[in-house]
């Protein structure tokens, strides 16, 4: 094993040396010195990983929800650059976010527009959960990361069988209401985003104690200190993804939840597996389309009416639906 690795390292070094020497013949003095440095590095390291690591040239203008980011401040520029570097070089996570975005932005964007919330807040959902139905250490759930008390306060049903924090449409409308209330309180979409992360009362106290009137002048906890910049980084990368090296074709994006019918249910469903079979889909697909059904049954003790999504495609490829 070690002998094979040694041979590979020697071969790689030899190839790189030949490439450098061939380019040496047609370079000027500056390039010659650069090549000599690279050759010295090869000699010192034995091998060299064939990649280029570059910093990110920041633009002169960024906005969140129509509000300008004060990038003339070196502190703001450095905080933004940090999140751009982290997320542009965290290839696996950002690639998955790009692929997942088409599915969930297809749901989120129309609701944001209907509710009068700026479109940029779709990137807040990405910052919260990477558009996945995750559970935080504090117990927040779903793509909008509602705690149970907060979710119930905004009309989401949460019990042992139903958790509407996982209901994409209802949770998005609840998030819109939450965001709107913070905007009305603070008069800034940027501060509303920060409040979504840390809570309105704490943000209000920080603004008062630090004599600040905007997010960028606040000294906050590490998570919220980075929060809006993480949202900005997602927006910048996803809207200019090829500039950041993400070449993902449209047919490689995860498919949207289209071609579905809604089955209205106002009675108990003793076994959701039977329900799925009756509608020609697998139990797995029932849960993928309706993650808010968190049990194997729906007793519906309060006789509520639910709408369950049922895909009507003839051939569902389960491999296309990453959670």
N, C-alpha and C positions, 0 to 999 in steps of 0.2 A: 504493500500500500504506500509506504513512505518513498520507496524507490520510484513508483509510478508518478507520485506527486512531484518529486524532484525533477524527473524528466520533463513533466508538463511545465514546471516553472522555468526550466532552462530553455525549453522551446518557445515559450511565450516571450521571455526576455530577448531571445535571438530575433524573433520576428519584429518586436518593437525596435530593436537596435537597427535592423535593416531598414525599416520604414523611416526612422529618424535620419540615418545616413543618406538614404536616397533623397530626402528632402533637403539635406545639408548642401547638396551640390547647386541648388538654385535659390539660395537665400541670401539676404543682405546681412550686414554685420550684427544688427539687433537680433535677427532671427537665429543667426549662428550662435550667439550667446545663450539664447533661450534653449536651443537644442542641446548645448553643452550642459546646461543645468539639468535638463530632463535626463540626459545620459548619466549624469552624476547621481541623480536620484535612483535610477535603475540599478546602478552599481551598488548603491548603499542599501537598497531594499531587497535586491534579488529579483523581485517582480514588481510590476506596477499595474494596478487595476485600470483597464482602458475606459475611462470615463472623464467627463469634465464637470466640475462643480462650480457653478457661477452664482454670484449674488443676484439680486433682483433690482432692476432699475425702477424706482417708484415714479409714478406719474405726478403731475403737478395738481391734479384735481380728482377727488373722489367724493361721492355722495352716498348717504344712506337715507332712503325715503325722502329725497329732495333736499336734505339738509347737508350742507357742506362739511367735509372733514378738514380740520385746520392743519394740513400737512406742512405748513410753514414752520410748525413747531418740531424741533428735532425729536422731542419725546414722543410725539404722536407718530412721526415717521418711523421711529425705531419700533414702536409697539405694533404698528401695522406691518412693517417688514417682517417681524418675528412670525406673525401668523401666516403671512404669505409664504415664507420659507418653510415653515412646518408643514403646511398643507400642500404646497406644490412638490415637496420632496417626499411626502408621505404617500407614495404612489398608490399603494393598494387601497388605502382608505378613500382617497380622493377619486380614484377610478370608480370604486363602487358607488360613491355619492353621485358622480356624473351619470352612471348607468341607472341609478335608482330615481334620479330627479325627474325623468320624463313621466314615470308612473305617478308619482305623488304630486308633482307640480300640476299635472292634469286635473287633479282633484282640488288642490289648494288654491290655485290662481283664480278660478271663477268665483270662489267663495270670498276671497279677499276683496275682489272687485265689487261684489254685491254688498259687502259689509262696509265698504269705504275705507279699507285698510290698505296702505301702500304695498305694492307688489313685492318690495324688497323683504317683507316679513316672511316670505317663504324660506329665505335663507336662515331666519331665526329657528325655524323647525329643524333645519339641517344641523345648525349649531347645537341644538338641544339633544338630538337623538340620532344624527346621521340618517334620518328618515327610516328608522327601524323601531319596532315595538319593544324597546328596551325598558328595563327597570333600573332606576338609579339607586345608589346606596341609601338615599333618604326615602325611597318608596315611590318616587314619581314614575309615572308610566305613560307609554304611548309616544307617538312622534312629537307631541307638544309637551310632554313631561308634566302632566298634572299630578299634584298630590291629591289624595282621596278627598280631603275636606274642600280643597279648592275646586276640584271637579264637580262635586255635589253642589257647591255654591253657584256654579254656572250651569246647573241643570242636567249634568251627566248622571246617568244611572250607574251605580256601582254596588254590586252585591256578589254573592257566590256563583251566580250563573251568568251575569251580564256585567261587563265593564266597558262603558262607553268612552273611556279614555283611549280605547283601542278602536273606536268607531271614527274612521278618518273624517267623514263629513261633519258629524256632530262635534267632535273634538276641535275641528278647525273653526267652527262657528263659535264655540265657547272661547277659544283662544282670541278670536277677533273681539269679542266682548271685553275680555280681560285687557287686551292691548288698548282698546278704545278708552276704557276707563282711566288707564294710566296716562294716555295722551291728554285727556281732558283735565287731569290733575296737574301734570307737569308742563303741558304746552309744547312738548318736543317729542318727536317720534324716537329720537335717539335715547332720550331719558326713559321713554316708555319701554324700549327694548331692555335697558339696564334694569328697570324695575321688574320686568318679567322674570329676570334672573335672580335678583336679590330681594325682591319684595318692596312695595311702595313705602311703607313706614321707615324702613332702614335707609332707603335712598333719600327720603325727605330729611331724615336726621343728619345724614352725611352732608347734604347740600347746605343745611343750616350751619352745622358745626364748622365746616371748612370754608364758609362764605363763598361758595361756588354757585354758578348758575348754569353750568353745562357739564356734560359727561366727561369731556376730555380734560377738564381741570381737576377732577376728583381723584383722590387717592383711595382706592377701594380694596376690598379683598382680592386676592390673586385671580380667582375665577371670574369675577365681574370686571376686574381691571382688563382682562383679555377678551371679554365676552363680545362686545360690539366689534372689536377688531377681527375676531374670528368670523363673525357674520360678514364683515366687509371682505375678508379674504375669500370666503366661499363665493360671494357675489362676483368678485373680480376674476377668480379662476374659472368659474362655470360660464361666465359670459365671454371669456377670452381664452377658452381652454387650450386651443392649439398654440397660443403664445407661450403657454406654460408646459408644453410638451405632451398634452393629452390628446392623442389622435384616435378618437373613438367614433366609429361609424354609426349612423342612425339605426341600422339594423342590428347593432350590438347593444343598443339600449334595452332596458327591461320593458316589456310591454305594459301598456295601460290596462286598467280594468274596464274594458269595453265589451260590448255584446253581452250584456247581462239582463236578466229579468228580475223583478222584485216580487217576491212571494210574501204576501201579507199574512201574518200569523197573529191570531188573538186568542189562541188556546194553548194548552200545554203540548210540548213535544217530548214524550218520554225518552226517546233515543234519537239523538241527532244523526247517528249513523244510518238509521232507517230513513230519516228525512232526506239525507243526502242521496241514498240509493233510489228513493222514490222519484227524485228529480234528476236522475241520470248522472250524478257526479260522485266523486269520492269524498269521503269524510275529510281528507286532507284539503281538497279544494274548497270545501265548505268553510273550513277554518281560515284558509288563505284569504278568501274574499270577505269573510266575516270574523275577524279576529276578536271582536267584542263578545262573541259567544265563547265564554271561557270554561264552560262545563261540558259534559257529555249529554246534557239534557236541558230543557227549558220548561220548568214547571209552571212559570207564569202565574204565580199565586195572586197577583194583582190584576189579572186579566187585561194587561196592556196589549197594544197593537204594535207589532214589530214588522219591519221590512227586511227580509233576508235576501241578500244578493245570490243569484244562481247564474253561473255562466252558461251561455247557450251555444258556445262553440262545439262543433262536432268532435274535434280532437284536441283536447287540452294537453299540452306538453308541460308536465309539472316541473321540468327542469328550467323552464323560463321564469318561474316565479320564486325569486329569492326573497326571503323575509328580512 
